[in-house]
C-alpha cells in the first residue's frame, strides 16, 4: 500500500525580509516523521517582465524525497525589485541657460 499523505512531512520555506543587491536566498528545511533519510532539492524559474533586468520574480520549487519514494513539494515565490535611481556622473562643467 502506498500512502501519499503529507501529514508526516513538512517543508518550511524561509522568508527573506532584506535582500542584498545580489539576492542570496535562504535554504528550506524538511523533516520526515518516519526517520528515513531524504533528499532536498530545488529548481528555479526566473521571469523578467519588461525591460528592467533588476526586477524579476523567481519561483523556487523545493522537493523533498524520502527513502521510501514519498515526495513533498513547496513553492517559494521571490520578488526582486530594482528601486535604485540612476546616478549621474559629472561630464564636465554644467551650463545653465
N, CA and C atoms as an extended XYZ file, in Angstrom:
291
Properties=species:S:1:pos:R:3:atomname:S:1:resname:S:1:resid:I:1 pbc="F F F"
N         0.831       -1.171        0.000 N   UNK     1
C         0.000        0.000        0.000 CA  UNK     1
C         0.881        1.242        0.000 C   UNK     1
N         0.529        2.204       -0.814 N   UNK     2
C         1.261        3.460       -0.878 CA  UNK     2
C         0.422        4.537       -0.233 C   UNK     2
N         1.013        5.246        0.717 N   UNK     3
C         0.326        6.348        1.383 CA  UNK     3
C         0.999        7.643        0.955 C   UNK     3
N         0.316        8.441        0.173 N   UNK     4
C         0.877        9.695       -0.311 CA  UNK     4
C         0.446       10.888        0.534 C   UNK     4
N        -0.061       10.648        1.717 N   UNK     5
C        -0.476       11.762        2.563 CA  UNK     5
C         0.740       12.584        2.969 C   UNK     5
N         0.518       13.851        3.212 N   UNK     6
C         1.616       14.734        3.596 CA  UNK     6
C         1.598       15.040        5.086 C   UNK     6
N         0.814       14.305        5.865 N   UNK     7
C         0.685       14.620        7.278 CA  UNK     7
C         1.978       14.407        8.055 C   UNK     7
N         2.903       13.586        7.559 N   UNK     8
C         4.135       13.334        8.306 CA  UNK     8
C         5.363       13.990        7.677 C   UNK     8
N         5.156       14.836        6.678 N   UNK     9
C         6.279       15.524        6.047 CA  UNK     9
C         5.991       17.017        6.024 C   UNK     9
N         7.046       17.815        6.185 N   UNK    10
C         6.857       19.255        6.232 CA  UNK    10
C         8.070       19.933        5.607 C   UNK    10
N         7.820       20.922        4.765 N   UNK    11
C         8.896       21.760        4.220 CA  UNK    11
C         8.614       23.180        4.681 C   UNK    11
N         9.610       23.820        5.268 N   UNK    12
C         9.470       25.199        5.696 CA  UNK    12
C        10.270       26.076        4.751 C   UNK    12
N         9.587       26.993        4.070 N   UNK    13
C        10.264       27.917        3.163 CA  UNK    13
C        10.568       29.202        3.919 C   UNK    13
N        11.833       29.603        3.945 N   UNK    14
C        12.207       30.805        4.679 CA  UNK    14
C        11.735       32.061        3.952 C   UNK    14
N        11.636       33.151        4.702 N   UNK    15
C        11.266       34.442        4.138 CA  UNK    15
C        12.441       35.387        4.349 C   UNK    15
N        12.899       36.009        3.259 N   UNK    16
C        13.981       36.984        3.342 CA  UNK    16
C        13.378       38.382        3.324 C   UNK    16
N        13.479       39.124        4.442 N   UNK    17
C        12.909       40.465        4.506 CA  UNK    17
C        13.797       41.505        3.825 C   UNK    17
N        15.081       41.392        4.008 N   UNK    18
C        16.013       42.364        3.444 CA  UNK    18
C        17.012       41.648        2.547 C   UNK    18
N        16.823       41.773        1.255 N   UNK    19
C        17.729       41.115        0.317 CA  UNK    19
C        18.864       42.053       -0.058 C   UNK    19
N        20.082       41.545       -0.201 N   UNK    20
C        21.204       42.368       -0.641 CA  UNK    20
C        21.062       42.683       -2.137 C   UNK    20
N        21.988       43.503       -2.673 N   UNK    21
C        21.939       43.880       -4.087 CA  UNK    21
C        21.910       42.652       -4.992 C   UNK    21
N        22.686       41.652       -4.657 N   UNK    22
C        22.625       40.373       -5.360 CA  UNK    22
C        21.975       39.388       -4.405 C   UNK    22
N        20.712       39.047       -4.655 N   UNK    23
C        19.993       38.204       -3.690 CA  UNK    23
C        20.644       36.844       -3.462 C   UNK    23
N        20.699       36.453       -2.206 N   UNK    24
C        21.131       35.114       -1.806 CA  UNK    24
C        19.967       34.542       -1.005 C   UNK    24
N        19.286       33.563       -1.570 N   UNK    25
C        18.075       33.042       -0.961 CA  UNK    25
C        18.409       31.992        0.090 C   UNK    25
N        17.640       32.004        1.164 N   UNK    26
C        17.830       31.048        2.251 CA  UNK    26
C        17.437       29.639        1.803 C   UNK    26
N        17.880       28.650        2.552 N   UNK    27
C        17.613       27.251        2.237 CA  UNK    27
C        16.433       26.747        3.057 C   UNK    27
N        15.542       26.010        2.405 N   UNK    28
C        14.418       25.403        3.107 CA  UNK    28
C        14.917       24.237        3.957 C   UNK    28
N        14.085       23.812        4.883 N   UNK    29
C        14.388       22.632        5.687 CA  UNK    29
C        13.236       21.644        5.553 C   UNK    29
N        13.505       20.389        5.806 N   UNK    30
C        12.466       19.359        5.726 CA  UNK    30
C        12.667       18.365        6.861 C   UNK    30
N        11.589       17.731        7.256 N   UNK    31
C        11.640       16.668        8.259 CA  UNK    31
C        10.819       15.498        7.759 C   UNK    31
N        11.129       14.310        8.256 N   UNK    32
C        10.376       13.111        7.907 CA  UNK    32
C        10.049       12.381        9.206 C   UNK    32
N         8.761       12.287        9.517 N   UNK    33
C         8.327       11.678       10.781 CA  UNK    33
C         8.726       10.210       10.886 C   UNK    33
N         8.981        9.562        9.757 N   UNK    34
C         9.365        8.150        9.786 CA  UNK    34
C        10.847        7.962       10.089 C   UNK    34
N        11.603        9.060       10.059 N   UNK    35
C        13.013        8.982       10.394 CA  UNK    35
C        13.912        8.501        9.270 C   UNK    35
N        13.392        8.352        8.066 N   UNK    36
C        14.230        7.886        6.971 CA  UNK    36
C        15.050        9.035        6.398 C   UNK    36
N        16.139        8.685        5.738 N   UNK    37
C        16.953        9.690        5.074 CA  UNK    37
C        16.163       10.256        3.910 C   UNK    37
N        16.414       11.518        3.577 N   UNK    38
C        15.716       12.135        2.455 CA  UNK    38
C        16.637       13.110        1.749 C   UNK    38
N        16.251       13.482        0.537 N   UNK    39
C        16.984       14.498       -0.211 CA  UNK    39
C        16.092       15.726       -0.318 C   UNK    39
N        16.717       16.900       -0.353 N   UNK    40
C        16.011       18.162       -0.502 CA  UNK    40
C        16.664       18.920       -1.643 C   UNK    40
N        15.914       19.145       -2.697 N   UNK    41
C        16.445       19.829       -3.877 CA  UNK    41
C        15.509       20.975       -4.248 C   UNK    41
N        15.985       21.833       -5.165 N   UNK    42
C        15.119       22.901       -5.657 CA  UNK    42
C        15.397       23.154       -7.126 C   UNK    42
N        14.401       23.734       -7.780 N   UNK    43
C        14.529       24.171       -9.170 CA  UNK    43
C        13.947       25.571       -9.265 C   UNK    43
N        14.665       26.480       -9.935 N   UNK    44
C        14.231       27.861      -10.065 CA  UNK    44
C        13.700       28.147      -11.461 C   UNK    44
N        12.654       28.955      -11.520 N   UNK    45
C        12.164       29.513      -12.774 CA  UNK    45
C        12.153       31.021      -12.568 C   UNK    45
N        12.918       31.746      -13.398 N   UNK    46
C        13.024       33.192      -13.277 CA  UNK    46
C        12.286       33.861      -14.422 C   UNK    46
N        11.448       34.850      -14.082 N   UNK    47
C        10.707       35.609      -15.079 CA  UNK    47
C        11.071       37.074      -14.917 C   UNK    47
N        11.507       37.713      -16.013 N   UNK    48
C        11.835       39.129      -16.012 CA  UNK    48
C        10.826       39.853      -16.894 C   UNK    48
N         9.790       40.438      -16.280 N   UNK    49
C         8.815       41.153      -17.105 CA  UNK    49
C         9.360       42.519      -17.520 C   UNK    49
N         9.115       42.923      -18.743 N   UNK    50
C         9.539       44.241      -19.207 CA  UNK    50
C        11.024       44.331      -19.471 C   UNK    50
N        11.540       45.568      -19.456 N   UNK    51
C        12.928       45.802      -19.845 CA  UNK    51
C        13.871       46.017      -18.667 C   UNK    51
N        13.389       45.922      -17.437 N   UNK    52
C        14.238       46.144      -16.266 CA  UNK    52
C        14.820       44.820      -15.781 C   UNK    52
N        16.110       44.623      -16.066 N   UNK    53
C        16.762       43.367      -15.667 CA  UNK    53
C        16.897       43.238      -14.158 C   UNK    53
N        16.794       44.361      -13.428 N   UNK    54
C        16.933       44.327      -11.976 CA  UNK    54
C        15.646       43.979      -11.242 C   UNK    54
N        14.545       43.864      -11.963 N   UNK    55
C        13.266       43.488      -11.355 CA  UNK    55
C        12.809       42.183      -11.976 C   UNK    55
N        12.626       41.178      -11.132 N   UNK    56
C        12.243       39.868      -11.643 CA  UNK    56
C        11.597       39.049      -10.534 C   UNK    56
N        11.005       37.944      -10.930 N   UNK    57
C        10.376       37.029       -9.988 CA  UNK    57
C        11.007       35.652      -10.158 C   UNK    57
N        11.367       35.056       -9.035 N   UNK    58
C        11.902       33.691       -9.030 CA  UNK    58
C        10.878       32.808       -8.322 C   UNK    58
N        10.445       31.759       -8.997 N   UNK    59
C         9.627       30.754       -8.340 CA  UNK    59
C        10.532       29.554       -8.077 C   UNK    59
N        10.808       29.324       -6.807 N   UNK    60
C        11.692       28.223       -6.402 CA  UNK    60
C        10.811       27.097       -5.887 C   UNK    60
N        10.894       25.950       -6.543 N   UNK    61
C        10.116       24.783       -6.120 CA  UNK    61
C        11.039       23.825       -5.380 C   UNK    61
N        10.766       23.650       -4.102 N   UNK    62
C        11.530       22.738       -3.250 CA  UNK    62
C        10.891       21.352       -3.328 C   UNK    62
N        11.726       20.326       -3.401 N   UNK    63
C        11.242       18.947       -3.437 CA  UNK    63
C        12.002       18.126       -2.408 C   UNK    63
N        11.257       17.499       -1.499 N   UNK    64
C        11.844       16.589       -0.509 CA  UNK    64
C        11.381       15.177       -0.862 C   UNK    64
N        12.345       14.258       -0.979 N   UNK    65
C        12.043       12.864       -1.309 CA  UNK    65
C        12.668       11.977       -0.246 C   UNK    65
N        11.846       11.125        0.393 N   UNK    66
C        12.403       10.248        1.425 CA  UNK    66
C        12.839        8.918        0.827 C   UNK    66
N        13.430        8.085        1.652 N   UNK    67
C        13.958        6.800        1.208 CA  UNK    67
C        12.903        5.845        0.681 C   UNK    67
N        11.631        6.087        0.992 N   UNK    68
C        10.536        5.235        0.508 CA  UNK    68
C         9.946        5.751       -0.794 C   UNK    68
N        10.493        6.865       -1.302 N   UNK    69
C         9.989        7.433       -2.543 CA  UNK    69
C         8.838        8.410       -2.363 C   UNK    69
N         8.473        8.727       -1.115 N   UNK    70
C         7.431        9.723       -0.871 CA  UNK    70
C         7.995       11.105       -1.179 C   UNK    70
N         7.188       11.946       -1.816 N   UNK    71
C         7.653       13.250       -2.268 CA  UNK    71
C         6.724       14.347       -1.747 C   UNK    71
N         7.327       15.426       -1.272 N   UNK    72
C         6.595       16.639       -0.906 CA  UNK    72
C         7.222       17.795       -1.659 C   UNK    72
N         6.391       18.736       -2.113 N   UNK    73
C         6.913       19.923       -2.781 CA  UNK    73
C         6.305       21.169       -2.149 C   UNK    73
N         7.044       22.265       -2.247 N   UNK    74
C         6.564       23.567       -1.786 CA  UNK    74
C         7.149       24.616       -2.711 C   UNK    74
N         6.341       25.585       -3.085 N   UNK    75
C         6.799       26.661       -3.958 CA  UNK    75
C         7.039       27.920       -3.142 C   UNK    75
N         8.144       28.578       -3.437 N   UNK    76
C         8.511       29.825       -2.785 CA  UNK    76
C         8.611       30.871       -3.898 C   UNK    76
N         7.809       31.931       -3.811 N   UNK    77
C         7.838       32.989       -4.820 CA  UNK    77
C         8.645       34.155       -4.255 C   UNK    77
N         9.690       34.540       -4.978 N   UNK    78
C        10.599       35.586       -4.528 CA  UNK    78
C        10.536       36.720       -5.542 C   UNK    78
N        10.094       37.903       -5.096 N   UNK    79
C        10.026       39.068       -5.969 CA  UNK    79
C        11.215       39.978       -5.690 C   UNK    79
N        11.976       40.289       -6.717 N   UNK    80
C        13.125       41.189       -6.602 CA  UNK    80
C        12.774       42.433       -7.401 C   UNK    80
N        12.910       43.602       -6.775 N   UNK    81
C        12.534       44.843       -7.439 CA  UNK    81
C        13.677       45.840       -7.358 C   UNK    81
N        14.063       46.375       -8.507 N   UNK    82
C        15.096       47.410       -8.577 CA  UNK    82
C        14.430       48.745       -8.260 C   UNK    82
N        14.794       49.338       -7.111 N   UNK    83
C        14.203       50.621       -6.720 CA  UNK    83
C        15.257       51.723       -6.649 C   UNK    83
N        16.478       51.437       -7.100 N   UNK    84
C        17.552       52.425       -7.081 CA  UNK    84
C        17.515       53.269       -8.355 C   UNK    84
N        17.512       54.585       -8.168 N   UNK    85
C        17.531       55.501       -9.304 CA  UNK    85
C        18.935       55.545       -9.905 C   UNK    85
N        19.036       55.882      -11.197 N   UNK    86
C        20.359       56.013      -11.801 CA  UNK    86
C        21.127       57.180      -11.171 C   UNK    86
N        22.448       57.100      -11.211 N   UNK    87
C        23.314       58.147      -10.689 CA  UNK    87
C        23.977       58.826      -11.874 C   UNK    87
N        23.906       60.158      -11.913 N   UNK    88
C        24.522       60.914      -12.997 CA  UNK    88
C        25.907       61.336      -12.545 C   UNK    88
N        26.910       60.927      -13.333 N   UNK    89
C        28.290       61.314      -13.059 CA  UNK    89
C        28.576       62.604      -13.831 C   UNK    89
N        29.389       63.473      -13.261 N   UNK    90
C        29.713       64.734      -13.904 CA  UNK    90
C        30.488       64.488      -15.192 C   UNK    90
N        30.061       65.150      -16.257 N   UNK    91
C        30.741       65.042      -17.548 CA  UNK    91
C        31.477       66.331      -17.861 C   UNK    91
N        31.694       67.172      -16.893 N   UNK    92
C        32.350       68.458      -17.101 CA  UNK    92
C        31.519       69.544      -16.454 C   UNK    92
N        31.864       70.799      -16.728 N   UNK    93
C        31.107       71.896      -16.107 CA  UNK    93
C        29.674       71.932      -16.627 C   UNK    93
N        28.761       72.262      -15.714 N   UNK    94
C        27.351       72.370      -16.073 CA  UNK    94
C        27.099       73.771      -16.635 C   UNK    94
N        26.293       73.826      -17.657 N   UNK    95
C        25.905       75.106      -18.246 CA  UNK    95
C        24.464       75.394      -17.915 C   UNK    95
N        24.166       76.559      -17.433 N   UNK    96
C        22.805       76.978      -17.163 CA  UNK    96
C        22.390       78.000      -18.195 C   UNK    96
N        21.285       77.770      -18.853 N   UNK    97
C        20.798       78.721      -19.853 CA  UNK    97
C        19.571       79.392      -19.358 C   UNK    97
